Amino acid sequence: MSYSPAETLHRLVKEAVDSGQAESVQAAEALFRGYRLALSIDAGAACSPTHQTALLTAVNLARRVFLGGVDVIGPLETPLLAPLPLGATLAEGVTRLGGRVASTMKTGIPLIRIGGARAERGAGFDVRTVWRSWRGGVVPAYADLTDNDEDAMPLAPMLAAAFAVSEAFFHVRGGAPVAGRRPLGLSLWAPGSPDGLTEGEEGPPLERLPAALWLIGLGHLGQAYLWALGLLPYADPSSLHLVLQDMDVITPSTESTSILTEASLVGRMKTRAMGDWADRRGFSTRLVERYFDAGFRRRDDEPAVALCGLDNGLGRRALDKVGFDLVVEAGLGRGHRDFHTLRVHTLPSSRSADQLWPVAPQGEDLSGQVGYRKLLADGVLDQCGVTLLAGKAVGAPFVGAVAACLVISELLRLLHGGPLHHVIDVNLMSPGHQQVVVNGQDFSGFNPGYTALSEAVR
């Protein structure tokens, strides 16, 4: 089956075309093939479920960004302890996710250390993941902060890994001169704290996990939601009942942003590929292959909580009209100037879905950028094809991963007596300046349904 350039172009490579930095798609792809990353983990960390979570998340995200390859150094033959369907050993998980098991560190490559102790200051990019309780982030490797709490909420190391890959990307792309030289993170229990790594209430130990969810959209965000859910310590994974809804087929470009997609899945329906992954994790699944709009209706015996990962206003405007008692939704920046931003909403709230997502004006016309003009001049695409390609979103998998941590944490916070948020705005260039508004609706009488944790983490 053949695919159009709009279905094959890597969504983060597109940033170099849209910004005008690359004079052609080929030049942009060559630029990204020059980006490499190294990850390291020591013997103590390699035997830790939380450190394995951080490492595997970082590999999964980074191999979609650093197209020159991701090397992983450390004792990886330890049994896989993170609750993911990736094989028997940590090495097998790294390899399945697209990382390369390496014995030595090549010089001049950005380095992410998964946990571990403080390191000496060096000249290159060298950072370390940190987490504690509901907090996750990244610090320069020489920083004194060394929190890596084995009892941390499982999304904290996922969040730390996403921030680490984000910082490494901004370092190689030059988007943030301070990338890798600053402490960076946020609290999933109390988002909005200027220093999410050390300030604010830590949050309680997990006692309850969501039991029934409806996932709308199974691309960039929907797959990040599934990865995050897969990290949660279910005593009986089959007690999580998922409805997975989408109408799209996986295309080559899907792999660049969607962290449960690999090349072998191209051409499959997203519902069926993601259903297979959820089945391997042990979850109970049901598939819905129809469009989500205002004509859709949820039945009383179906999940009352929806997680939305749609990227269109038409579907979002239907979110409070179809019968869900609670919706947690995330949206990501689409352009080369704002792809590193995200916004999370919960519904119902003080504003309706129609008010939150009015019909938007057409976005910036980028078809005149030099890379698109070359496609037209070379006869690769006609004007219609150029316009279609230029209108596709720029996307980075690490942004979706941070959004997924926030979205799933809204549910976990509700299950543990914390507040929901009407809106959370985060810019990964400067996440210390979050915009957070608490949802003023009364959810005290709403029981979303919950199930038990594994005895191993109680």
C-alpha positions as CSV (number, residue, x, y, z in Angstrom):
1,M,0.0,0.0,0.0
2,S,1.3,3.4,-0.9
3,Y,1.0,6.5,1.3
4,S,1.1,10.2,0.6
5,P,3.8,12.5,2.0
6,A,1.2,13.8,4.5
7,E,1.0,10.2,5.8
8,T,4.7,9.5,5.9
9,L,6.5,12.7,7.0
10,H,7.9,12.4,10.5
11,R,5.8,14.9,12.6
12,L,8.8,16.3,14.5
13,V,11.1,16.4,11.4
14,K,8.3,18.6,10.1
15,E,9.3,21.3,12.7
16,A,12.5,21.9,10.8
17,V,10.6,22.3,7.5
18,D,7.9,24.5,8.9
19,S,10.4,26.8,10.7
20,G,12.4,27.2,7.5
21,Q,15.6,25.8,9.0
22,A,15.7,23.0,6.5
23,E,15.5,23.8,2.8
24,S,13.9,20.4,1.9
25,V,12.2,17.5,3.6
26,Q,15.4,15.4,2.8
27,A,17.6,18.0,4.5
28,A,15.3,17.9,7.6
29,E,15.4,14.1,7.7
30,A,19.2,14.2,7.4
31,L,19.4,16.7,10.3
32,F,17.4,14.4,12.6
33,R,19.4,11.3,11.6
34,G,22.4,13.1,13.0
35,Y,20.8,13.3,16.5
36,R,21.9,10.6,18.9
37,L,21.3,10.0,22.5
38,A,22.8,7.8,25.3
39,L,21.0,6.5,28.4
40,S,22.8,4.9,31.3
41,I,21.6,3.0,34.4
42,D,23.7,1.5,37.2
43,A,23.3,-2.0,38.8
44,G,21.2,-0.9,41.7
45,A,18.8,1.1,39.6
46,A,18.5,-1.7,36.9
47,C,16.8,-3.9,39.6
48,S,14.3,-1.3,40.5
49,P,10.8,-1.2,39.0
50,T,10.6,2.6,39.1
51,H,14.0,3.0,37.5
52,Q,13.1,0.5,34.8
53,T,9.9,2.5,34.1
54,A,12.0,5.6,33.6
55,L,14.5,3.8,31.4
56,L,11.9,2.1,29.2
57,T,9.8,5.3,28.8
58,A,12.9,7.3,27.9
59,V,13.9,4.7,25.2
60,N,10.4,4.6,23.8
61,L,10.2,8.3,23.5
62,A,13.8,9.0,22.5
63,R,14.1,6.5,19.6
64,R,11.2,8.5,17.9
65,V,13.1,11.8,18.3
66,F,16.8,10.9,18.0
67,L,16.8,9.2,14.7
68,G,20.6,8.5,14.7
69,G,20.0,6.0,17.5
70,V,19.6,5.6,21.2
71,D,22.4,3.7,23.0
72,V,21.7,2.2,26.5
73,I,24.6,1.4,28.8
74,G,24.3,-0.7,32.0
75,P,23.6,-4.2,33.4
76,L,20.4,-4.9,31.4
77,E,20.1,-8.7,31.9
78,T,18.1,-8.2,35.0
79,P,14.5,-9.5,35.1
80,L,11.9,-7.1,33.8
81,L,10.0,-5.8,36.8
82,A,8.1,-2.9,35.3
83,P,4.5,-4.1,34.5
84,L,4.8,-3.9,30.7
85,P,4.5,-6.6,28.0
86,L,8.0,-6.3,26.8
87,G,9.7,-9.6,27.5
88,A,11.6,-11.3,30.3
89,T,14.6,-9.0,30.8
90,L,15.3,-5.3,30.8
91,A,17.6,-5.8,27.8
92,E,14.8,-7.4,25.9
93,G,12.5,-4.5,26.7
94,V,15.1,-2.0,25.6
95,T,15.6,-3.8,22.3
96,R,11.9,-4.2,21.6
97,L,11.4,-0.5,22.1
98,G,14.1,0.4,19.6
99,G,17.1,1.1,21.8
100,R,20.6,-0.4,21.2
101,V,22.3,-2.2,24.1
102,A,25.8,-0.8,24.2
103,S,28.9,-1.6,26.3
104,T,30.7,1.8,26.0
105,M,29.7,5.4,25.9
106,K,30.5,7.4,22.7
107,T,31.9,10.8,23.3
108,G,30.0,13.9,22.4
109,I,26.5,12.4,22.7
110,P,23.9,13.8,25.0
111,L,23.6,11.6,28.1
112,I,20.5,10.9,30.3
113,R,21.3,9.0,33.6
114,I,18.4,7.1,35.0
115,G,18.6,7.9,38.7
116,G,21.8,7.2,40.4
117,A,24.1,9.4,42.4
118,R,25.4,12.9,41.7
119,A,28.1,13.0,39.0
120,E,31.0,15.4,38.3
121,R,30.3,18.4,36.2
122,G,31.2,17.9,32.6
123,A,31.2,19.9,29.4
124,G,28.4,18.2,27.5
125,F,24.7,17.5,28.0
126,D,24.5,15.3,31.1
127,V,21.3,15.1,33.1
128,R,19.7,12.7,35.7
129,T,16.1,11.7,36.2
130,V,14.6,12.3,39.7
131,W,11.3,11.5,41.3
132,R,9.5,11.4,44.6
133,S,5.9,10.7,45.6
134,W,3.9,12.3,42.8
135,R,6.7,14.5,41.5
136,G,9.0,13.8,38.6
137,G,11.6,15.7,36.7
138,V,15.2,16.1,35.6
139,V,18.3,17.8,37.0
140,P,21.9,18.4,35.8
141,A,23.9,15.3,36.6
142,Y,26.0,17.3,39.0
143,A,23.1,18.6,41.1
144,D,22.8,17.5,44.7
145,L,19.1,16.4,44.4
146,T,19.1,12.6,44.2
147,D,15.5,11.7,45.1
148,N,14.5,8.4,43.5
149,D,11.7,7.1,45.7
150,E,10.9,3.4,45.3
151,D,7.4,4.1,46.6
152,A,6.8,6.9,44.2
153,M,3.5,7.0,42.2
154,P,4.4,5.0,39.0
155,L,3.7,8.0,36.7
156,A,6.4,10.1,38.4
157,P,9.3,8.2,36.7
158,M,7.4,8.3,33.4
159,L,7.2,12.0,33.8
160,A,10.9,12.3,34.7
161,A,11.8,10.4,31.6
162,A,9.6,12.6,29.4
163,F,11.2,15.7,30.8
164,A,14.7,14.3,30.3
165,V,14.0,13.5,26.6
166,S,12.4,16.9,26.1
167,E,15.5,18.6,27.5
168,A,17.8,16.6,25.4
169,F,15.8,17.5,22.3
170,F,15.8,21.2,23.0
171,H,19.6,20.9,23.6
172,V,20.3,19.4,20.2
173,R,17.8,21.7,18.4
174,G,18.9,24.8,20.2
175,G,15.4,25.8,21.3
176,A,16.3,26.4,24.9
177,P,19.9,27.5,25.7
178,V,19.4,26.5,29.4
179,A,18.3,22.9,28.5
180,G,20.2,20.4,30.6
181,R,21.5,23.1,33.0
182,R,18.4,23.6,35.1
183,P,16.2,21.6,37.5
184,L,12.9,20.9,35.8
185,G,9.8,19.0,36.8
186,L,6.3,19.2,38.2
187,S,4.0,17.7,40.8
188,L,1.2,15.5,39.6
189,W,-0.6,15.9,42.9
190,A,-0.3,19.7,43.0
191,P,0.4,21.1,39.5
192,G,1.1,24.8,39.4
193,S,4.0,24.8,41.9
194,P,6.8,27.0,40.6
195,D,9.3,24.3,41.6
196,G,7.5,21.0,41.1
197,L,10.5,19.0,42.3
198,T,10.6,20.2,45.8
199,E,7.7,22.5,46.7
200,G,4.1,21.7,47.7
201,E,2.2,18.8,49.2
202,E,3.7,15.4,48.1
203,G,0.4,13.5,47.8
204,P,-0.7,10.2,49.3
205,P,0.3,6.6,48.5
206,L,-1.9,5.0,45.9
207,E,-4.7,3.0,47.3
208,R,-7.2,2.8,44.4
209,L,-7.0,2.6,40.6
210,P,-9.6,3.4,37.9
211,A,-11.7,0.4,36.9
212,A,-13.5,1.5,33.8
213,L,-12.5,4.0,31.1
214,W,-13.5,5.1,27.6
215,L,-10.6,6.2,25.5
216,I,-11.5,8.4,22.5
217,G,-8.8,8.7,20.0
218,L,-5.9,6.2,19.8
219,G,-3.1,8.2,18.2
220,H,-0.4,10.4,19.9
221,L,-2.4,11.0,23.1
222,G,-4.5,7.9,23.3
223,Q,-1.4,5.7,23.1
224,A,0.4,7.7,25.8
225,Y,-2.7,7.2,28.0
226,L,-2.5,3.5,27.4
227,W,1.3,3.4,28.3
228,A,0.6,5.3,31.5
229,L,-2.3,3.0,32.4
230,G,0.0,0.1,31.7
231,L,2.4,1.3,34.4
232,L,-0.2,1.3,37.2
233,P,0.1,-1.7,39.6
234,Y,-3.2,-3.5,39.1
235,A,-3.6,-6.5,41.4
236,D,-5.7,-8.0,38.6
237,P,-5.2,-6.2,35.3
238,S,-8.4,-7.6,33.9
239,S,-10.3,-5.5,36.4
240,L,-9.6,-2.5,34.2
241,H,-12.3,-2.4,31.6
242,L,-11.4,-0.2,28.6
243,V,-13.5,0.9,25.6
244,L,-11.1,1.9,22.8
245,Q,-12.7,4.2,20.1
246,D,-11.1,5.3,16.8
247,M,-11.7,5.2,13.1
248,D,-8.2,5.7,11.8
249,V,-5.6,3.4,10.3
250,I,-2.0,3.5,11.4
251,T,0.2,5.2,8.8
252,P,4.0,5.6,8.7
253,S,3.9,9.0,10.3
254,T,1.9,7.6,13.3
255,E,5.1,6.0,14.6
256,S,6.8,9.3,15.1
257,T,4.5,10.5,17.9
258,S,2.5,7.5,19.1
259,I,4.5,5.4,21.6
260,L,2.7,2.1,21.1
261,T,3.2,2.1,17.3
262,E,6.0,0.3,15.5
263,A,6.5,-0.1,11.7
264,S,5.0,-3.6,11.7
265,L,1.6,-2.1,12.6
266,V,1.3,0.2,9.6
267,G,-1.9,-0.5,7.8
268,R,-3.8,-1.8,10.8
269,M,-6.8,-0.1,12.5
270,K,-5.6,1.7,15.6
271,T,-8.4,0.1,17.6
272,R,-7.2,-3.4,16.8
273,A,-3.5,-2.7,17.3
274,M,-4.1,-1.0,20.6
275,G,-6.6,-3.6,21.7
276,D,-3.9,-6.2,21.1
277,W,-1.5,-4.3,23.3
278,A,-4.1,-3.8,26.1
279,D,-4.9,-7.5,25.9
280,R,-1.2,-8.4,26.3
281,R,-1.1,-6.1,29.4
282,G,-4.1,-8.1,30.7
283,F,-6.7,-5.4,30.5
284,S,-10.3,-6.1,29.4
285,T,-11.1,-4.4,26.2
286,R,-13.9,-3.5,23.8
287,L,-13.5,-1.8,20.5
288,V,-15.7,0.9,19.0
289,E,-15.0,1.8,15.3
290,R,-17.2,4.8,14.6
291,Y,-16.9,8.5,14.6
292,F,-17.2,10.4,17.8
293,D,-19.6,13.4,17.5
294,A,-22.7,14.9,19.0
295,G,-24.8,12.0,17.6
296,F,-23.0,9.5,19.8
297,R,-24.6,8.3,23.0
298,R,-23.1,6.4,26.0
299,R,-25.2,3.7,27.6
300,D,-25.7,3.5,31.3
301,D,-23.8,0.2,31.6
302,E,-20.7,1.6,29.8
303,P,-17.8,3.5,31.4
304,A,-18.8,6.8,32.8
305,V,-15.3,8.4,32.5
306,A,-13.8,9.3,29.2
307,L,-10.2,10.2,28.3
308,C,-10.1,12.2,25.2
309,G,-7.2,12.4,22.8
310,L,-8.9,14.0,19.8
311,D,-7.2,16.7,17.8
312,N,-10.3,18.2,16.2
313,G,-12.8,20.7,17.5
314,L,-15.9,18.9,16.2
315,G,-15.3,15.9,18.4
316,R,-14.3,17.9,21.4
317,R,-17.4,20.0,21.2
318,A,-19.4,16.8,21.7
319,L,-17.6,15.8,24.9
320,D,-20.3,17.1,27.3
321,K,-23.3,16.1,25.2
322,V,-23.0,12.3,24.9
323,G,-23.6,11.1,28.5
324,F,-20.2,10.9,30.2
325,D,-20.1,11.9,33.9
326,L,-16.5,13.0,33.7
327,V,-14.2,13.7,30.8
328,V,-10.5,14.4,31.0
329,E,-9.1,15.9,27.8
330,A,-5.7,17.0,26.6
331,G,-4.7,19.1,23.6
332,L,-1.3,19.8,22.2
333,G,0.3,22.6,20.3
334,R,0.2,22.0,16.6
335,G,2.8,24.4,15.0
336,H,6.5,24.7,15.0
337,R,6.2,27.6,17.4
338,D,4.0,25.9,20.0
339,F,4.3,22.1,19.6
340,H,5.9,22.0,23.1
341,T,2.8,23.2,24.8
342,L,-0.1,21.3,26.2
343,R,-3.5,21.9,27.9
344,V,-5.6,19.6,30.0
345,H,-9.3,20.1,30.7
346,T,-11.9,18.3,32.8
347,L,-15.6,18.4,32.1
348,P,-18.1,19.3,33.3
349,S,-16.8,22.6,34.4
350,S,-17.8,26.3,34.5
351,R,-17.5,26.4,30.6
352,S,-19.2,24.2,28.2
353,A,-17.4,22.3,25.4
354,D,-18.8,24.7,22.9
355,Q,-17.3,27.6,24.8
356,L,-13.9,25.8,25.2
357,W,-13.6,24.9,21.5
358,P,-15.4,27.4,19.3
359,V,-14.9,27.1,15.6
360,A,-11.3,28.1,15.2
361,P,-9.9,30.3,12.4
362,Q,-7.7,28.6,9.9
363,G,-4.1,28.3,11.1
364,E,-0.9,29.7,9.6
365,D,-0.3,28.9,6.0
366,L,3.1,27.4,5.8
367,S,3.0,26.1,2.2
368,G,5.3,29.0,1.1
369,Q,8.2,27.7,3.2
370,V,11.2,26.8,1.1
371,G,10.9,23.0,1.8
372,Y,7.3,22.9,0.5
373,R,8.1,25.1,-2.5
374,K,10.8,22.6,-3.4
375,L,8.3,19.7,-3.3
376,L,6.1,21.7,-5.7
377,A,9.0,22.8,-8.0
378,D,10.3,19.2,-8.2
379,G,6.9,17.9,-9.1
380,V,6.7,15.6,-6.0
381,L,3.4,17.2,-5.0
382,D,0.8,19.5,-6.6
383,Q,-0.4,22.6,-4.9
384,C,-3.2,20.6,-3.2
385,G,-0.8,18.1,-1.8
386,V,1.6,20.8,-0.6
387,T,-1.2,22.5,1.2
388,L,-2.3,19.2,2.8
389,L,1.2,18.4,4.0
390,A,1.9,21.9,5.3
391,G,-1.4,21.8,7.3
392,K,-0.4,18.6,9.2
393,A,0.5,19.1,12.9
394,V,4.0,19.1,14.3
395,G,4.2,16.6,17.1
396,A,6.7,15.4,19.7
397,P,6.1,12.2,21.7
398,F,7.5,13.6,24.9
399,V,4.8,16.3,25.0
400,G,2.1,13.7,24.7
401,A,3.8,11.7,27.5
402,V,3.7,14.7,29.9
403,A,0.1,15.3,29.0
404,A,-0.8,11.6,29.7
405,C,0.8,11.8,33.1
406,L,-1.4,14.8,33.9
407,V,-4.5,13.3,32.5
408,I,-4.3,10.0,34.3
409,S,-3.3,11.9,37.5
410,E,-6.5,13.8,37.4
411,L,-8.4,10.5,37.8
412,L,-6.0,9.2,40.5
413,R,-6.3,12.4,42.4
414,L,-10.1,12.2,42.3
415,L,-9.9,8.6,43.7
416,H,-7.7,9.8,46.5
417,G,-9.7,12.9,47.6
418,G,-7.8,15.6,45.7
419,P,-9.2,18.3,43.4
420,L,-9.9,18.1,39.7
421,H,-8.6,21.0,37.5
422,H,-10.7,22.9,35.0
423,V,-7.5,23.7,33.1
424,I,-3.7,23.0,33.3
425,D,-1.5,24.8,30.8
426,V,2.2,23.7,30.5
427,N,4.9,24.8,28.2
428,L,7.9,22.4,28.2
429,M,10.2,25.2,27.4
430,S,9.4,26.7,30.8
431,P,7.2,24.3,32.8
432,G,7.7,26.3,36.0
433,H,5.2,28.8,34.7
434,Q,2.1,26.6,34.6
435,Q,-1.4,28.0,34.4
436,V,-3.7,26.0,36.7
437,V,-7.4,26.6,37.5
438,V,-9.2,24.2,39.9
439,N,-12.5,22.8,38.6
440,G,-15.3,24.4,40.8
441,Q,-17.8,21.6,40.1
442,D,-18.8,19.4,43.0
443,F,-17.7,15.8,42.3
444,S,-18.0,14.6,45.9
445,G,-21.1,12.4,45.0
446,F,-19.5,10.9,41.9
447,N,-18.0,7.4,42.2
448,P,-16.0,6.7,39.0
449,G,-15.3,3.1,40.0
450,Y,-12.1,1.8,41.3
451,T,-10.2,-1.5,41.8
452,A,-7.3,-2.8,43.9
453,L,-3.5,-2.4,43.7
454,S,-1.0,-5.2,43.6
455,E,-0.1,-6.4,47.1
456,A,3.6,-5.8,46.2
457,V,3.1,-2.0,46.3
458,R,0.8,-1.8,49.3
